[in-house]
Amino acid sequence: MVTRATPWPAGTPCWIDLGVTDIPKALDFYRALFGWDIQEGPPEAGGYSMCMIGGKPVAGIGQSQGDMPIFWTTYLATENADETAAKIKAAGGQVMMDPFDVMDVGRMFIAVDPGGAFFGVWQAKAHSGLQRANEPGTLIWSENLSSAYEANKDFYGSVFGYHFGDIGGAGVNYSTLDIDGRPVGGIGESGSDQEAPASWSTYFAVADTDAAAAKVTELGGSLIAPPRDSPYGRMAVVADNQGAVFTLMSTDGD
């Protein structure tokens, strides 16, 4: 378990949120799946709701924007959103909206990497981001997957200063994203036979992957990849009842 009340180091996945067409439907689904205490947002915040465990924020749920697909967005921490936006443009990425202030809680923007994956950038003010992680119902891992593995490594290394720990093998390209000698996420190459678009994938810790996957389908979601063991834990890829894809993961430490 990780707890934190101060801003995360630059480049660290520091927040996740979900944009949906039906907020009440999403709140019911995730309350039942993860046991979140959800504080529903006021009208001035567009109904943006904070998902809590033990009184600490672990995720957000809000209204989807325009014709955007429904997906979990990963936000990478920065000390200066405007400088990071300039670096993204210089490194070949796209800034979908210029940095803007979110009331007094932070400054943010959404970008797209050279491989086509959307991600957010968050400069913390009153809201530091995740305050609990690596425990059931919270973020345990974030990874970038695309067909542009080398280009994306160059991009993220240039923008966020990552070092890379190669843990791929047998024709699989995959590296950890390292800051100060420790991994904060992963980056990999999607197989040529995979039709999924480039993305930042969200992994939620659970106590029992099989039970959680069964709960997803019970709640109206779907099973995309059944539970399987990996060197890092037992995982299953699922989608919620509005189509947002995420991964469930249990480890010996959960």
Secondary structure, DSSP 4 states (H G I P E B T S, - for coil): -EE--SPPPTTSEEEEEEEES-HHHHHHHHHHHH--EEEPPPGGGTT-EEEEETTEEEEEEEEPPTTPPP-EEEEEEES-HHHHHHHHHHTT-EESS--EEETTTEEEEEEE-TTS-EEEEEEESS--S-SEESSTTSEEEEEEEES-HHHHHHHHHHHH--EEEE--BTTB-EEEEEETTEEEEEEEE--TT--PPSEEEEEEE-S-HHHHHHHHHHTT-EEEEEEEEETTEEEEEEE-TT--EEEEEE-TT-
